[in-house]
Amino acid sequence: MKVIDKRKLGNILLVDLETCDNDKTLFDFSARVVDTRTNKVLERISKVLVESWKTKTIINSCYSKNKKKHYKKMLLQEKYEFITRQELNDLLNKLIKKWHIFCASAYNGAFDLESLYRTLSIEKPRTKLFKHSILKTNKCLFLTLDLLDIGTLCYVYYMTQDFQEWYDKEIITRNKDNTRKVNVEVMSKYLLKDRFYIEQHTGQSDLDTEQQLLISALNNESLKNVVLNLPMLWGARYLATKPLKETTKTYKALFKGIVE
């Protein structure tokens, strides 16, 4: 975990994905390269993983059946394209080199990037679908990126009295430990003033929202530095919940006396 000046983030790879089973097998991968200095989108990709689409037990599962029509329509309209696991790895390597990226970002970083780790792990894939499949390259640059977790970053708002009063007025439910929720839907309703926002769970539409939340947090004057979790190269050790909890504590320390 490291703390850096938010102005040094540069281009980041903003990621949102959908899984299709309890093994967190990747199904839909969407990403965009965002220049955090200008909020400009430099490149977009929307892909459906071939291996998942062609596996009957996955595509006919209750989860996938609900979205099958949507993806068929998107594929016909060329808003999505098929991609193999090997091609996805090569594409990410190309993007990272092209745009000089050192940081990936997702709203629920622990979940999204664990699925990618399970999909792209080279020597020992963590997903049953790829247990006999080895990538031809010994490089996966995505697994070397630092992680900026947007959900944790939103603690800059979570700790303000304004958010807490708004939450208690607008949102009834809380977490089991009685803490307020800080998920995409809650933060969108608060920051984007969209009382009826519902997360679509379909790639680029979710990224539109997550980009707005990311830039909103980065533009907050109280936020001078951001906390990055260490590279995914650590695999399972990195993907434990502990690093994100430590990051949350670090943010609380950074903002103590500033936003409370």
C-alpha positions as protocol buffer text, in pm:
chain_id: "A"
residue {
  index: 1
  type: MET
  ca { x: 0 y: 0 z: 0 }
}
residue {
  index: 2
  type: LYS
  ca { x: 133 y: 344 z: -89 }
}
residue {
  index: 3
  type: VAL
  ca { x: 16 y: 704 z: -78 }
}
residue {
  index: 4
  type: ILE
  ca { x: 75 y: 931 z: -378 }
}
residue {
  index: 5
  type: ASP
  ca { x: -25 y: 1280 z: -490 }
}
residue {
  index: 6
  type: LYS
  ca { x: -354 y: 1248 z: -683 }
}
residue {
  index: 7
  type: ARG
  ca { x: -209 y: 1471 z: -959 }
}
residue {
  index: 8
  type: LYS
  ca { x: 42 y: 1197 z: -1042 }
}
residue {
  index: 9
  type: LEU
  ca { x: -219 y: 934 z: -1135 }
}
residue {
  index: 10
  type: GLY
  ca { x: -215 y: 1021 z: -1507 }
}
residue {
  index: 11
  type: ASN
  ca { x: -388 y: 763 z: -1726 }
}
residue {
  index: 12
  type: ILE
  ca { x: -565 y: 481 z: -1544 }
}
residue {
  index: 13
  type: LEU
  ca { x: -744 y: 168 z: -1662 }
}
residue {
  index: 14
  type: LEU
  ca { x: -1101 y: 181 z: -1531 }
}
residue {
  index: 15
  type: VAL
  ca { x: -1251 y: -169 z: -1521 }
}
residue {
  index: 16
  type: ASP
  ca { x: -1598 y: -318 z: -1478 }
}
residue {
  index: 17
  type: LEU
  ca { x: -1686 y: -682 z: -1538 }
}
residue {
  index: 18
  type: GLU
  ca { x: -1952 y: -944 z: -1490 }
}
residue {
  index: 19
  type: THR
  ca { x: -1896 y: -1298 z: -1369 }
}
residue {
  index: 20
  type: CYS
  ca { x: -2118 y: -1597 z: -1443 }
}
residue {
  index: 21
  type: ASP
  ca { x: -2078 y: -1850 z: -1161 }
}
residue {
  index: 22
  type: ASN
  ca { x: -1968 y: -1896 z: -801 }
}
residue {
  index: 23
  type: ASP
  ca { x: -1613 y: -1957 z: -924 }
}
residue {
  index: 24
  type: LYS
  ca { x: -1603 y: -1591 z: -1037 }
}
residue {
  index: 25
  type: THR
  ca { x: -1549 y: -1692 z: -1399 }
}
residue {
  index: 26
  type: LEU
  ca { x: -1520 y: -1384 z: -1620 }
}
residue {
  index: 27
  type: PHE
  ca { x: -1807 y: -1332 z: -1867 }
}
residue {
  index: 28
  type: ASP
  ca { x: -1817 y: -967 z: -1974 }
}
residue {
  index: 29
  type: PHE
  ca { x: -1508 y: -745 z: -1961 }
}
residue {
  index: 30
  type: SER
  ca { x: -1543 y: -370 z: -2012 }
}
residue {
  index: 31
  type: ALA
  ca { x: -1272 y: -111 z: -1961 }
}
residue {
  index: 32
  type: ARG
  ca { x: -1170 y: 238 z: -2059 }
}
residue {
  index: 33
  type: VAL
  ca { x: -849 y: 434 z: -2038 }
}
residue {
  index: 34
  type: VAL
  ca { x: -920 y: 761 z: -1854 }
}
residue {
  index: 35
  type: ASP
  ca { x: -690 y: 1062 z: -1823 }
}
residue {
  index: 36
  type: THR
  ca { x: -758 y: 1164 z: -1462 }
}
residue {
  index: 37
  type: ARG
  ca { x: -621 y: 1514 z: -1528 }
}
residue {
  index: 38
  type: THR
  ca { x: -879 y: 1600 z: -1794 }
}
residue {
  index: 39
  type: ASN
  ca { x: -1151 y: 1332 z: -1739 }
}
residue {
  index: 40
  type: LYS
  ca { x: -1108 y: 1243 z: -2106 }
}
residue {
  index: 41
  type: VAL
  ca { x: -1173 y: 884 z: -2222 }
}
residue {
  index: 42
  type: LEU
  ca { x: -880 y: 783 z: -2442 }
}
residue {
  index: 43
  type: GLU
  ca { x: -994 y: 434 z: -2540 }
}
residue {
  index: 44
  type: ARG
  ca { x: -1283 y: 193 z: -2471 }
}
residue {
  index: 45
  type: ILE
  ca { x: -1315 y: -184 z: -2494 }
}
residue {
  index: 46
  type: SER
  ca { x: -1623 y: -407 z: -2444 }
}
residue {
  index: 47
  type: LYS
  ca { x: -1571 y: -782 z: -2473 }
}
residue {
  index: 48
  type: VAL
  ca { x: -1749 y: -1109 z: -2404 }
}
residue {
  index: 49
  type: LEU
  ca { x: -1521 y: -1400 z: -2320 }
}
residue {
  index: 50
  type: VAL
  ca { x: -1548 y: -1673 z: -2586 }
}
residue {
  index: 51
  type: GLU
  ca { x: -1470 y: -1957 z: -2348 }
}
residue {
  index: 52
  type: SER
  ca { x: -1757 y: -1858 z: -2116 }
}
residue {
  index: 53
  type: TRP
  ca { x: -2005 y: -1799 z: -2400 }
}
residue {
  index: 54
  type: LYS
  ca { x: -1936 y: -2142 z: -2553 }
}
residue {
  index: 55
  type: THR
  ca { x: -1960 y: -2334 z: -2227 }
}
residue {
  index: 56
  type: LYS
  ca { x: -2316 y: -2472 z: -2206 }
}
residue {
  index: 57
  type: THR
  ca { x: -2324 y: -2505 z: -1829 }
}
residue {
  index: 58
  type: ILE
  ca { x: -2241 y: -2135 z: -1803 }
}
residue {
  index: 59
  type: ILE
  ca { x: -2453 y: -1986 z: -2081 }
}
residue {
  index: 60
  type: ASN
  ca { x: -2758 y: -2192 z: -1972 }
}
residue {
  index: 61
  type: SER
  ca { x: -2721 y: -2112 z: -1603 }
}
residue {
  index: 62
  type: CYS
  ca { x: -2988 y: -1905 z: -1430 }
}
residue {
  index: 63
  type: TYR
  ca { x: -2750 y: -1608 z: -1407 }
}
residue {
  index: 64
  type: SER
  ca { x: -2652 y: -1607 z: -1775 }
}
residue {
  index: 65
  type: LYS
  ca { x: -3001 y: -1685 z: -1908 }
}
residue {
  index: 66
  type: ASN
  ca { x: -3126 y: -1354 z: -1773 }
}
residue {
  index: 67
  type: LYS
  ca { x: -2865 y: -1164 z: -1972 }
}
residue {
  index: 68
  type: LYS
  ca { x: -2834 y: -1379 z: -2282 }
}
residue {
  index: 69
  type: LYS
  ca { x: -3080 y: -1170 z: -2488 }
}
residue {
  index: 70
  type: HIS
  ca { x: -2908 y: -847 z: -2387 }
}
residue {
  index: 71
  type: TYR
  ca { x: -2565 y: -969 z: -2493 }
}
residue {
  index: 72
  type: LYS
  ca { x: -2693 y: -1115 z: -2819 }
}
residue {
  index: 73
  type: LYS
  ca { x: -2841 y: -775 z: -2904 }
}
residue {
  index: 74
  type: MET
  ca { x: -2521 y: -591 z: -2808 }
}
residue {
  index: 75
  type: LEU
  ca { x: -2311 y: -833 z: -3013 }
}
residue {
  index: 76
  type: LEU
  ca { x: -2534 y: -787 z: -3318 }
}
residue {
  index: 77
  type: GLN
  ca { x: -2506 y: -409 z: -3279 }
}
residue {
  index: 78
  type: GLU
  ca { x: -2127 y: -449 z: -3249 }
}
residue {
  index: 79
  type: LYS
  ca { x: -2128 y: -281 z: -2910 }
}
residue {
  index: 80
  type: TYR
  ca { x: -1957 y: -592 z: -2779 }
}
residue {
  index: 81
  type: GLU
  ca { x: -1707 y: -825 z: -2943 }
}
residue {
  index: 82
  type: PHE
  ca { x: -1595 y: -1177 z: -2860 }
}
residue {
  index: 83
  type: ILE
  ca { x: -1247 y: -1224 z: -2722 }
}
residue {
  index: 84
  type: THR
  ca { x: -1048 y: -1526 z: -2602 }
}
residue {
  index: 85
  type: ARG
  ca { x: -857 y: -1536 z: -2277 }
}
residue {
  index: 86
  type: GLN
  ca { x: -529 y: -1522 z: -2470 }
}
residue {
  index: 87
  type: GLU
  ca { x: -645 y: -1224 z: -2678 }
}
residue {
  index: 88
  type: LEU
  ca { x: -764 y: -1041 z: -2366 }
}
residue {
  index: 89
  type: ASN
  ca { x: -424 y: -1079 z: -2204 }
}
residue {
  index: 90
  type: ASP
  ca { x: -249 y: -953 z: -2520 }
}
residue {
  index: 91
  type: LEU
  ca { x: -492 y: -661 z: -2555 }
}
residue {
  index: 92
  type: LEU
  ca { x: -437 y: -549 z: -2195 }
}
residue {
  index: 93
  type: ASN
  ca { x: -60 y: -569 z: -2240 }
}
residue {
  index: 94
  type: LYS
  ca { x: -91 y: -350 z: -2549 }
}
residue {
  index: 95
  type: LEU
  ca { x: -314 y: -91 z: -2377 }
}
residue {
  index: 96
  type: ILE
  ca { x: -89 y: -66 z: -2072 }
}
residue {
  index: 97
  type: LYS
  ca { x: 220 y: -4 z: -2284 }
}
residue {
  index: 98
  type: LYS
  ca { x: 45 y: 234 z: -2525 }
}
residue {
  index: 99
  type: TRP
  ca { x: -98 y: 465 z: -2256 }
}
residue {
  index: 100
  type: HIS
  ca { x: 179 y: 425 z: -1994 }
}
residue {
  index: 101
  type: ILE
  ca { x: -60 y: 292 z: -1730 }
}
residue {
  index: 102
  type: PHE
  ca { x: 56 y: 193 z: -1381 }
}
residue {
  index: 103
  type: CYS
  ca { x: -279 y: 188 z: -1204 }
}
residue {
  index: 104
  type: ALA
  ca { x: -610 y: 4 z: -1250 }
}
residue {
  index: 105
  type: SER
  ca { x: -932 y: 120 z: -1091 }
}
residue {
  index: 106
  type: ALA
  ca { x: -1268 y: -40 z: -1012 }
}
residue {
  index: 107
  type: TYR
  ca { x: -1552 y: 43 z: -774 }
}
residue {
  index: 108
  type: ASN
  ca { x: -1544 y: -297 z: -609 }
}
residue {
  index: 109
  type: GLY
  ca { x: -1177 y: -366 z: -665 }
}
residue {
  index: 110
  type: ALA
  ca { x: -1147 y: -679 z: -453 }
}
residue {
  index: 111
  type: PHE
  ca { x: -1422 y: -858 z: -647 }
}
residue {
  index: 112
  type: ASP
  ca { x: -1355 y: -735 z: -1003 }
}
residue {
  index: 113
  type: LEU
  ca { x: -982 y: -782 z: -995 }
}
residue {
  index: 114
  type: GLU
  ca { x: -1003 y: -1121 z: -826 }
}
residue {
  index: 115
  type: SER
  ca { x: -1205 y: -1244 z: -1124 }
}
residue {
  index: 116
  type: LEU
  ca { x: -941 y: -1109 z: -1361 }
}
residue {
  index: 117
  type: TYR
  ca { x: -667 y: -1264 z: -1153 }
}
residue {
  index: 118
  type: ARG
  ca { x: -845 y: -1600 z: -1170 }
}
residue {
  index: 119
  type: THR
  ca { x: -882 y: -1560 z: -1548 }
}
residue {
  index: 120
  type: LEU
  ca { x: -535 y: -1432 z: -1636 }
}
residue {
  index: 121
  type: SER
  ca { x: -314 y: -1622 z: -1391 }
}
residue {
  index: 122
  type: ILE
  ca { x: -58 y: -1783 z: -1615 }
}
residue {
  index: 123
  type: GLU
  ca { x: 98 y: -2076 z: -1433 }
}
residue {
  index: 124
  type: LYS
  ca { x: -202 y: -2193 z: -1234 }
}
residue {
  index: 125
  type: PRO
  ca { x: -544 y: -2055 z: -1334 }
}
residue {
  index: 126
  type: ARG
  ca { x: -780 y: -2026 z: -1037 }
}
residue {
  index: 127
  type: THR
  ca { x: -1092 y: -2088 z: -1244 }
}
residue {
  index: 128
  type: LYS
  ca { x: -1206 y: -2442 z: -1337 }
}
residue {
  index: 129
  type: LEU
  ca { x: -1277 y: -2332 z: -1694 }
}
residue {
  index: 130
  type: PHE
  ca { x: -906 y: -2266 z: -1752 }
}
residue {
  index: 131
  type: LYS
  ca { x: -744 y: -2535 z: -1539 }
}
residue {
  index: 132
  type: HIS
  ca { x: -599 y: -2711 z: -1846 }
}
residue {
  index: 133
  type: SER
  ca { x: -530 y: -2390 z: -2040 }
}
residue {
  index: 134
  type: ILE
  ca { x: -194 y: -2212 z: -2030 }
}
residue {
  index: 135
  type: LEU
  ca { x: -139 y: -1868 z: -2182 }
}
residue {
  index: 136
  type: LYS
  ca { x: 136 y: -1862 z: -2444 }
}
residue {
  index: 137
  type: THR
  ca { x: 302 y: -1553 z: -2299 }
}
residue {
  index: 138
  type: ASN
  ca { x: 473 y: -1547 z: -1962 }
}
residue {
  index: 139
  type: LYS
  ca { x: 377 y: -1182 z: -1918 }
}
residue {
  index: 140
  type: CYS
  ca { x: 53 y: -1042 z: -1786 }
}
residue {
  index: 141
  type: LEU
  ca { x: 112 y: -673 z: -1726 }
}
residue {
  index: 142
  type: PHE
  ca { x: -235 y: -623 z: -1579 }
}
residue {
  index: 143
  type: LEU
  ca { x: -137 y: -828 z: -1276 }
}
residue {
  index: 144
  type: THR
  ca { x: 150 y: -584 z: -1206 }
}
residue {
  index: 145
  type: LEU
  ca { x: -73 y: -274 z: -1182 }
}
residue {
  index: 146
  type: ASP
  ca { x: -150 y: -96 z: -857 }
}
residue {
  index: 147
  type: LEU
  ca { x: -518 y: -69 z: -763 }
}
residue {
  index: 148
  type: LEU
  ca { x: -718 y: 244 z: -685 }
}
residue {
  index: 149
  type: ASP
  ca { x: -1042 y: 125 z: -526 }
}
residue {
  index: 150
  type: ILE
  ca { x: -1320 y: 378 z: -599 }
}
residue {
  index: 151
  type: GLY
  ca { x: -1549 y: 245 z: -327 }
}
residue {
  index: 152
  type: THR
  ca { x: -1280 y: 306 z: -66 }
}
residue {
  index: 153
  type: LEU
  ca { x: -1198 y: 643 z: -220 }
}
residue {
  index: 154
  type: CYS
  ca { x: -1560 y: 749 z: -158 }
}
residue {
  index: 155
  type: TYR
  ca { x: -1486 y: 752 z: 214 }
}
residue {
  index: 156
  type: VAL
  ca { x: -1392 y: 1116 z: 157 }
}
residue {
  index: 157
  type: TYR
  ca { x: -1770 y: 1169 z: 146 }
}
residue {
  index: 158
  type: TYR
  ca { x: -1873 y: 891 z: 383 }
}
residue {
  index: 159
  type: MET
  ca { x: -1715 y: 1069 z: 679 }
}
residue {
  index: 160
  type: THR
  ca { x: -1887 y: 1403 z: 622 }
}
residue {
  index: 161
  type: GLN
  ca { x: -2186 y: 1505 z: 829 }
}
residue {
  index: 162
  type: ASP
  ca { x: -2370 y: 1609 z: 511 }
}
residue {
  index: 163
  type: PHE
  ca { x: -2353 y: 1252 z: 371 }
}
residue {
  index: 164
  type: GLN
  ca { x: -2455 y: 1093 z: 700 }
}
residue {
  index: 165
  type: GLU
  ca { x: -2758 y: 1320 z: 739 }
}
residue {
  index: 166
  type: TRP
  ca { x: -2859 y: 1263 z: 375 }
}
residue {
  index: 167
  type: TYR
  ca { x: -2819 y: 884 z: 414 }
}
residue {
  index: 168
  type: ASP
  ca { x: -3031 y: 865 z: 727 }
}
residue {
  index: 169
  type: LYS
  ca { x: -3304 y: 1064 z: 551 }
}
residue {
  index: 170
  type: GLU
  ca { x: -3300 y: 896 z: 207 }
}
residue {
  index: 171
  type: ILE
  ca { x: -3167 y: 541 z: 261 }
}
residue {
  index: 172
  type: ILE
  ca { x: -3335 y: 315 z: 515 }
}
residue {
  index: 173
  type: THR
  ca { x: -3121 y: 0 z: 509 }
}
residue {
  index: 174
  type: ARG
  ca { x: -2775 y: -41 z: 659 }
}
residue {
  index: 175
  type: ASN
  ca { x: -2509 y: -312 z: 668 }
}
residue {
  index: 176
  type: LYS
  ca { x: -2535 y: -592 z: 925 }
}
residue {
  index: 177
  type: ASP
  ca { x: -2281 y: -413 z: 1147 }
}
residue {
  index: 178
  type: ASN
  ca { x: -2507 y: -100 z: 1134 }
}
residue {
  index: 179
  type: THR
  ca { x: -2263 y: 96 z: 917 }
}
residue {
  index: 180
  type: ARG
  ca { x: -2393 y: 296 z: 621 }
}
residue {
  index: 181
  type: LYS
  ca { x: -2357 y: 140 z: 276 }
}
residue {
  index: 182
  type: VAL
  ca { x: -2113 y: 294 z: 27 }
}
residue {
  index: 183
  type: ASN
  ca { x: -2201 y: 99 z: -289 }
}
residue {
  index: 184
  type: VAL
  ca { x: -2234 y: 239 z: -642 }
}
residue {
  index: 185
  type: GLU
  ca { x: -2608 y: 296 z: -615 }
}
residue {
  index: 186
  type: VAL
  ca { x: -2588 y: 485 z: -286 }
}
residue {
  index: 187
  type: MET
  ca { x: -2298 y: 707 z: -396 }
}
residue {
  index: 188
  type: SER
  ca { x: -2465 y: 776 z: -733 }
}
residue {
  index: 189
  type: LYS
  ca { x: -2784 y: 887 z: -563 }
}
residue {
  index: 190
  type: TYR
  ca { x: -2582 y: 1112 z: -335 }
}
residue {
  index: 191
  type: LEU
  ca { x: -2319 y: 1260 z: -567 }
}
residue {
  index: 192
  type: LEU
  ca { x: -2505 y: 1256 z: -900 }
}
residue {
  index: 193
  type: LYS
  ca { x: -2837 y: 1356 z: -743 }
}
residue {
  index: 194
  type: ASP
  ca { x: -3015 y: 1065 z: -912 }
}
residue {
  index: 195
  type: ARG
  ca { x: -3263 y: 934 z: -654 }
}
residue {
  index: 196
  type: PHE
  ca { x: -3382 y: 652 z: -880 }
}
residue {
  index: 197
  type: TYR
  ca { x: -3045 y: 526 z: -1004 }
}
residue {
  index: 198
  type: ILE
  ca { x: -3020 y: 147 z: -1040 }
}
residue {
  index: 199
  type: GLU
  ca { x: -2695 y: -17 z: -1142 }
}
residue {
  index: 200
  type: GLN
  ca { x: -2737 y: -189 z: -1481 }
}
residue {
  index: 201
  type: HIS
  ca { x: -2454 y: -445 z: -1446 }
}
residue {
  index: 202
  type: THR
  ca { x: -2375 y: -411 z: -1817 }
}
residue {
  index: 203
  type: GLY
  ca { x: -2023 y: -291 z: -1882 }
}
residue {
  index: 204
  type: GLN
  ca { x: -1990 y: 56 z: -2032 }
}
residue {
  index: 205
  type: SER
  ca { x: -2313 y: 191 z: -1880 }
}
residue {
  index: 206
  type: ASP
  ca { x: -2176 y: 111 z: -1533 }
}
residue {
  index: 207
  type: LEU
  ca { x: -1839 y: 258 z: -1626 }
}
residue {
  index: 208
  type: ASP
  ca { x: -2007 y: 589 z: -1716 }
}
residue {
  index: 209
  type: THR
  ca { x: -2127 y: 612 z: -1357 }
}
residue {
  index: 210
  type: GLU
  ca { x: -1806 y: 484 z: -1198 }
}
residue {
  index: 211
  type: GLN
  ca { x: -1599 y: 736 z: -1394 }
}
residue {
  index: 212
  type: GLN
  ca { x: -1817 y: 1019 z: -1264 }
}
residue {
  index: 213
  type: LEU
  ca { x: -1776 y: 893 z: -907 }
}
residue {
  index: 214
  type: LEU
  ca { x: -1399 y: 858 z: -948 }
}
residue {
  index: 215
  type: ILE
  ca { x: -1350 y: 1207 z: -1092 }
}
residue {
  index: 216
  type: SER
  ca { x: -1588 y: 1360 z: -837 }
}
residue {
  index: 217
  type: ALA
  ca { x: -1381 y: 1214 z: -552 }
}
residue {
  index: 218
  type: LEU
  ca { x: -1050 y: 1318 z: -712 }
}
residue {
  index: 219
  type: ASN
  ca { x: -1182 y: 1674 z: -758 }
}
residue {
  index: 220
  type: ASN
  ca { x: -1277 y: 1701 z: -391 }
}
residue {
  index: 221
  type: GLU
  ca { x: -1056 y: 1972 z: -242 }
}
residue {
  index: 222
  type: SER
  ca { x: -1019 y: 1776 z: 83 }
}
residue {
  index: 223
  type: LEU
  ca { x: -846 y: 1497 z: -108 }
}
residue {
  index: 224
  type: LYS
  ca { x: -478 y: 1568 z: -168 }
}
residue {
  index: 225
  type: ASN
  ca { x: -342 y: 1214 z: -186 }
}
residue {
  index: 226
  type: VAL
  ca { x: -477 y: 876 z: -294 }
}
residue {
  index: 227
  type: VAL
  ca { x: -399 y: 535 z: -149 }
}
residue {
  index: 228
  type: LEU
  ca { x: -298 y: 258 z: -390 }
}
residue {
  index: 229
  type: ASN
  ca { x: -306 y: -111 z: -305 }
}
residue {
  index: 230
  type: LEU
  ca { x: -5 y: -313 z: -415 }
}
residue {
  index: 231
  type: PRO
  ca { x: 12 y: -503 z: -748 }
}
residue {
  index: 232
  type: MET
  ca { x: -203 y: -804 z: -827 }
}
residue {
  index: 233
  type: LEU
  ca { x: 115 y: -1004 z: -881 }
}
residue {
  index: 234
  type: TRP
  ca { x: 73 y: -1120 z: -522 }
}
residue {
  index: 235
  type: GLY
  ca { x: -237 y: -1313 z: -621 }
}
residue {
  index: 236
  type: ALA
  ca { x: -445 y: -1459 z: -340 }
}
residue {
  index: 237
  type: ARG
  ca { x: -248 y: -1274 z: -74 }
}
residue {
  index: 238
  type: TYR
  ca { x: -325 y: -943 z: -243 }
}
residue {
  index: 239
  type: LEU
  ca { x: -689 y: -1027 z: -299 }
}
residue {
  index: 240
  type: ALA
  ca { x: -771 y: -1079 z: 66 }
}
residue {
  index: 241
  type: THR
  ca { x: -1001 y: -817 z: 216 }
}
residue {
  index: 242
  type: LYS
  ca { x: -736 y: -703 z: 462 }
}
residue {
  index: 243
  type: PRO
  ca { x: -552 y: -464 z: 223 }
}
residue {
  index: 244
  type: LEU
  ca { x: -876 y: -280 z: 142 }
}
residue {
  index: 245
  type: LYS
  ca { x: -960 y: -250 z: 512 }
}
residue {
  index: 246
  type: GLU
  ca { x: -611 y: -110 z: 574 }
}
residue {
  index: 247
  type: THR
  ca { x: -664 y: 136 z: 290 }
}
residue {
  index: 248
  type: THR
  ca { x: -992 y: 252 z: 444 }
}
residue {
  index: 249
  type: LYS
  ca { x: -813 y: 313 z: 774 }
}
residue {
  index: 250
  type: THR
  ca { x: -545 y: 511 z: 591 }
}
residue {
  index: 251
  type: TYR
  ca { x: -808 y: 732 z: 424 }
}
residue {
  index: 252
  type: LYS
  ca { x: -971 y: 794 z: 761 }
}
residue {
  index: 253
  type: ALA
  ca { x: -634 y: 902 z: 897 }
}
residue {
  index: 254
  type: LEU
  ca { x: -571 y: 1130 z: 596 }
}
residue {
  index: 255
  type: PHE
  ca { x: -906 y: 1305 z: 638 }
}
residue {
  index: 256
  type: LYS
  ca { x: -915 y: 1324 z: 1016 }
}
residue {
  index: 257
  type: GLY
  ca { x: -968 y: 1684 z: 1116 }
}
residue {
  index: 258
  type: ILE
  ca { x: -1026 y: 1786 z: 751 }
}
residue {
  index: 259
  type: VAL
  ca { x: -1372 y: 1663 z: 662 }
}
residue {
  index: 260
  type: GLU
  ca { x: -1519 y: 1555 z: 995 }
}
